């Protein structure tokens, strides 16, 4: 059984014994105490010794309700007292090149934060982050030993990273995030913002959601000043899935379910995230960020057709086919990560509503509901801009390579 499969099995069978600090946490403690630009020591509930110990036994959390086990697993070295305080405007963004991460970086820079971004060694470096004014440091969630140096001198951590389709969610979203949280404990990080998925705790059989739910609990037990923001969906994803294919007269893939999603513009999410960091009342809270209205896929397609003045060539994929494909892929070790992602078919089959009341959250964050972008306005602006450009260059709305 793969680690990801093990993570999403029965809800109450896992046990995690009290453990010594992880290698990453021990390294963080060493780096913290020896660096001249160490982070400030904050209140900590940690009880483990700060001295390095033998590597802990590998364990997998297979339950969304094992709070006592998670408390034991969350123990990390206490930060060193008497260190030099770090400025409150120092921020580390994990996942800064992603759809949400780049918006948080941009917004934080505009609000006066000194932003540092973790980037992985790559052929095409994230130059745009440095062009905006952020600094970058090479580190990787799949290599916990690379994390402590990135956290030196950091007051606030914003974690908006998640595994790519070709990566293992168990390695990145569980093992990597666990190490990051333990390093943040050891380095005395004062604020920690984590992004999760709405209703993650209700779907223990969907591996990524089970991982997110367990990470929420692990973070809550860490003693850090945390805020968890659960997301429903991004409007940006609808452009590639529906808006562009309809303009290009390509097939649009849909499903036969009635699942409703309250999409948000990632810029609005970034604005709310920065507001949460300013609000002391958000510390220790788990909040769902939901868009103004929940939409089904057919309703989204219909809106795109109206705005593009075009008809969509829709091919509906039956839910049973997605489930069947998942079952086949699970039979192959090399395809299990793909199979785990297809577990979302179970959510579609339930016709769930991914939305939440926002009145209390708007008040807590000081956000005016009228300032939140609606899907009609977002797609309307997109189509208006694209169609105007097409007209300027004399191109057809079916010109495929225009969007490359």
C-alpha positions in Angstrom: 0.0 0.0 0.0 1.4 3.4 -0.9 1.8 6.1 1.7 -1.0 8.1 0.1 -3.3 5.2 0.1 -2.5 4.4 3.7 -3.2 8.0 4.7 -6.8 7.7 3.4 -7.8 4.4 4.9 -9.9 3.8 8.1 -10.6 6.8 10.3 -9.6 5.6 13.6 -6.8 3.0 13.3 -3.7 5.1 13.3 -1.4 5.6 16.3 1.6 7.8 16.4 3.9 7.3 19.2 5.6 10.3 20.9 8.7 11.0 18.9 12.0 12.8 18.8 12.4 15.9 16.6 12.6 15.3 12.9 15.9 15.8 11.1 14.5 19.1 9.7 13.4 20.3 13.1 16.8 19.4 14.7 18.6 21.2 11.8 16.3 24.2 12.3 17.2 24.3 16.0 20.9 24.2 15.2 20.5 26.9 12.4 18.4 29.0 14.7 20.9 29.1 17.6 24.0 29.7 15.4 22.7 32.3 13.0 23.3 36.0 13.7 20.0 36.8 12.1 17.9 34.3 14.1 14.2 34.5 14.4 12.6 35.8 17.6 11.6 33.3 20.2 7.8 33.2 20.7 5.5 31.3 23.1 5.8 27.6 22.5 3.9 24.6 23.8 6.7 22.2 22.7 8.1 19.9 25.4 10.8 18.0 23.6 14.5 18.7 24.2 16.3 20.9 21.7 19.2 18.6 21.4 19.4 16.4 18.3 18.1 12.9 18.7 17.9 9.8 16.6 15.7 10.1 13.5 12.1 9.3 14.4 10.3 6.2 13.2 8.4 6.8 10.0 4.6 7.1 10.6 1.5 7.7 8.6 -1.6 9.4 9.9 -4.6 7.5 8.5 -7.3 9.4 10.4 -9.0 12.8 10.4 -9.9 12.3 14.1 -6.6 11.3 15.8 -6.0 14.6 17.6 -4.0 13.1 20.5 -1.7 11.3 18.1 -1.2 14.4 16.1 -0.3 16.3 19.3 2.4 13.8 20.0 3.7 14.0 16.4 3.8 17.7 16.5 6.4 18.0 19.2 9.4 19.9 18.1 12.4 21.6 19.7 11.6 24.8 21.6 13.1 28.0 20.1 16.1 29.6 21.7 15.3 32.3 24.1 16.9 35.8 23.9 17.3 35.8 20.2 17.2 39.0 18.1 13.6 39.9 17.2 12.7 39.8 13.5 10.7 42.6 11.8 7.0 41.8 11.7 6.9 42.5 7.9 9.2 39.6 7.1 7.3 36.9 5.2 8.1 33.6 3.6 5.7 32.4 0.9 5.8 28.7 0.0 4.3 28.1 -3.4 4.9 31.6 -4.7 4.9 30.7 -8.4 1.4 29.2 -8.3 -2.0 30.7 -9.2 -2.6 31.9 -5.6 1.0 32.2 -4.4 2.0 34.8 -7.0 -1.0 37.0 -6.1 -0.1 36.8 -2.4 3.5 37.8 -3.2 2.3 40.8 -5.3 -0.2 41.9 -2.6 2.2 41.5 0.3 4.9 43.5 -1.6 2.3 46.3 -2.2 1.5 46.3 1.5 5.1 46.8 2.5 6.1 43.2 3.4 9.7 42.0 2.9 8.8 38.9 0.9 11.0 35.8 0.6 9.9 32.9 -1.7 10.9 29.3 -1.7 11.7 28.2 -5.2 13.0 24.9 -6.4 16.0 24.6 -8.7 14.6 24.7 -12.2 15.6 25.3 -15.8 13.2 28.3 -16.0 13.8 30.3 -12.7 11.1 32.4 -11.2 12.6 35.7 -12.4 9.2 37.5 -12.2 9.2 37.2 -8.4 12.6 39.0 -8.2 11.4 41.6 -10.8 8.5 42.4 -8.5 10.9 42.9 -5.5 10.8 39.6 -3.7 13.9 37.6 -2.8 14.1 33.9 -3.6 15.8 31.1 -1.8 16.3 27.5 -3.2 14.5 24.9 -1.1 12.1 22.0 -1.6 9.4 20.5 0.4 10.6 17.1 -0.7 14.0 17.8 0.9 13.3 18.8 4.6 17.0 19.6 5.2 16.7 22.5 2.8 13.9 24.2 4.8 15.6 25.7 8.0 17.8 28.2 6.2 14.8 29.6 4.3 13.1 30.3 7.6 15.9 32.3 9.3 14.8 35.8 10.1 11.1 35.2 9.1 8.1 36.4 11.2 5.3 35.0 9.0 4.9 31.9 6.9 2.3 31.7 4.2 1.9 28.2 2.8 -0.1 28.0 -0.4 1.8 25.2 -2.0 0.5 21.8 -3.1 1.8 18.9 -5.1 1.8 19.1 -8.9 -0.1 16.4 -10.8 3.1 14.5 -11.5 4.1 14.6 -7.8 3.2 12.5 -4.8 0.8 14.4 -2.5 1.9 12.2 0.4 5.5 13.4 0.0 4.8 17.0 -0.7 1.6 17.8 1.1 2.1 15.6 4.1 5.7 14.8 4.8 6.9 18.2 3.4 4.3 20.3 5.2 5.0 18.4 8.5 8.6 19.2 8.2 7.8 22.9 7.4 5.6 23.3 10.4 8.2 21.7 12.7 10.9 24.0 11.3 8.6 27.0 11.9 8.2 25.9 15.5 11.9 25.6 16.0 12.6 28.9 14.4 10.1 30.8 16.5 7.9 31.8 13.6 5.1 34.1 14.9 2.3 33.7 12.3 1.5 30.8 10.1 -1.1 30.9 7.3 -2.1 27.6 5.7 -4.5 27.0 2.8 -6.7 24.0 2.8 -9.8 22.7 0.9 -13.4 23.4 2.0 -15.0 20.3 3.6 -11.6 18.5 3.7 -12.6 16.9 7.0 -15.7 15.3 5.5 -13.9 13.3 2.8 -11.4 10.9 4.4 -11.6 8.6 1.4 -10.2 11.4 -0.9 -6.5 11.3 -0.3 -5.6 14.9 -0.9 -8.5 16.1 1.3 -7.5 13.6 4.0 -4.0 15.0 3.9 -5.2 18.6 4.1 -7.5 17.7 7.1 -4.6 15.9 8.9 -2.3 18.9 8.2 -4.9 21.2 9.7 -4.9 19.2 12.9 -1.1 18.9 13.0 -0.8 22.7 12.6 -3.4 23.4 15.3 -1.5 21.1 17.7 1.8 22.8 17.0 1.5 25.8 19.3 2.0 28.2 16.4 -0.2 31.3 15.9 -1.9 29.8 12.9 -4.9 30.6 10.6 -6.2 28.0 8.2 -8.1 29.3 5.1 -10.2 26.7 3.3 -10.9 27.4 -0.4 -13.7 26.3 -2.6 -12.3 27.0 -6.1 -10.5 29.6 -8.3 -12.0 31.5 -11.1 -8.7 31.3 -12.9 -9.1 27.6 -13.5 -12.3 28.2 -15.5 -10.4 30.1 -18.2 -8.4 27.2 -19.3 -11.1 24.6 -18.8 -14.0 26.4 -20.4 -13.5 30.0 -21.5 -10.6 29.4 -24.0 -11.9 26.1 -25.5 -15.2 27.7 -26.3 -13.5 30.6 -28.1 -11.3 28.1 -30.0 -14.3 25.9 -30.9 -12.7 23.0 -29.1 -14.4 20.3 -27.1 -15.3 21.2 -23.5 -15.2 18.4 -21.1 -17.9 18.3 -18.4 -19.6 15.9 -16.0 -23.2 14.9 -15.4 -23.1 15.9 -11.7 -24.8 18.8 -10.0 -21.9 19.8 -7.8 -21.9 23.6 -7.1 -18.7 25.6 -6.4 -18.5 29.2 -5.2 -15.4 30.3 -7.1 -13.2 33.2 -6.0 -10.8 35.4 -7.9 -7.3 34.5 -6.6 -6.7 38.3 -6.2 -9.6 38.4 -3.7 -8.2 35.4 -1.9 -4.8 37.1 -1.6 -6.5 40.3 -0.3 -8.4 38.3 2.4 -5.3 36.3 3.3 -3.4 39.5 4.1 -6.4 40.8 6.0 -6.3 37.6 8.1 -2.7 38.2 9.0 -3.6 41.7 10.3 -6.5 40.4 12.3 -5.6 39.0 15.8 -9.1 37.5 15.9 -8.2 35.2 13.1 -5.4 33.5 15.1 -6.4 29.9 15.9 -9.3 30.0 13.5 -10.2 27.9 10.4 -12.2 30.0 7.9 -13.8 29.0 4.6 -13.4 31.6 1.8 -16.3 31.3 -0.5 -17.3 33.2 -3.7 -20.5 35.3 -4.0 -22.5 32.5 -5.8 -22.1 28.7 -6.3 -22.2 27.5 -9.8 -22.6 24.1 -11.5 -20.4 23.2 -14.5 -23.3 23.5 -17.0 -24.1 27.0 -15.6 -20.4 28.0 -16.1 -20.5 26.8 -19.7 -23.7 28.6 -20.4 -22.2 31.8 -19.0 -19.1 31.4 -21.2 -21.3 30.8 -24.3 -23.3 34.0 -23.6 -20.2 36.2 -23.1 -18.3 34.7 -26.1 -21.4 34.7 -28.3 -20.5 31.1 -29.2 -21.8 27.6 -28.8 -19.8 25.1 -26.8 -19.1 21.6 -28.0 -19.7 19.8 -24.7 -18.7 16.2 -24.1 -20.0 14.9 -20.8 -17.9 12.3 -18.9 -20.0 9.9 -16.8 -19.1 9.7 -13.2 -19.0 5.9 -13.3 -16.3 6.1 -16.0 -14.1 8.3 -13.7 -14.6 5.9 -10.9 -13.8 2.9 -13.1 -10.7 4.5 -14.4 -9.5 5.2 -10.9 -10.1 1.5 -9.9 -8.0 0.4 -12.9 -5.2 2.8 -12.2 -5.0 1.7 -8.5 -3.9 -1.7 -9.7 -0.6 -0.2 -11.0 2.0 1.1 -8.5 3.2 3.7 -11.0 -0.3 5.1 -11.5 -1.5 5.4 -7.9 -1.0 9.1 -7.6 -3.1 9.7 -10.6 -5.7 7.3 -9.2 -5.8 9.2 -5.9 -6.5 12.4 -7.8 -9.5 10.7 -9.5 -10.9 10.1 -6.1 -12.6 13.5 -6.5 -15.1 11.6 -8.6 -16.7 10.5 -5.4 -17.3 14.1 -4.5 -18.9 14.8 -7.8 -21.2 11.8 -7.4 -22.4 13.3 -4.1 -23.5 16.5 -5.9 -22.0 18.5 -3.0 -22.2 22.3 -2.5 -18.8 23.9 -2.1 -19.8 27.2 -0.6 -20.2 28.7 2.8 -21.8 31.8 4.5 -19.4 34.7 4.5 -21.0 37.4 6.6 -19.0 36.6 9.7 -15.8 36.2 7.8 -16.2 39.4 5.9 -16.7 41.2 9.3 -13.7 39.5 10.9 -11.4 40.4 8.0 -12.9 43.9 7.4 -13.8 43.1 3.8 -16.6 44.8 2.0 -18.8 42.1 0.3 -19.4 44.5 -2.6 -15.7 44.5 -3.4 -15.5 40.8 -4.1 -15.4 39.9 -7.8 -18.4 38.0 -9.1 -17.9 35.2 -11.8 -20.0 37.2 -14.2 -17.7 40.2 -13.8 -14.5 38.1 -14.0 -15.4 36.2 -17.1 -17.0 39.3 -18.6 -13.7 41.3 -18.3 -11.7 38.3 -19.6 -13.8 38.0 -22.8 -14.0 41.7 -23.3 -10.2 42.0 -23.2 -9.6 38.9 -25.4 -12.2 39.8 -28.0 -10.8 43.3 -28.2 -7.3 42.0 -28.8 -8.6 39.6 -31.5 -10.4 42.5 -33.2 -7.2 44.6 -33.1 -5.1 42.0 -34.8 -7.9 40.9 -37.2 -7.9 37.4 -35.9 -10.8 35.0 -35.5 -12.0 33.8 -32.1 -11.3 30.3 -33.4 -7.6 31.0 -33.9 -6.0 28.4 -31.7 -2.4 29.6 -31.5 -3.5 33.1 -30.5 -3.5 32.0 -26.8 -0.2 30.1 -26.9 
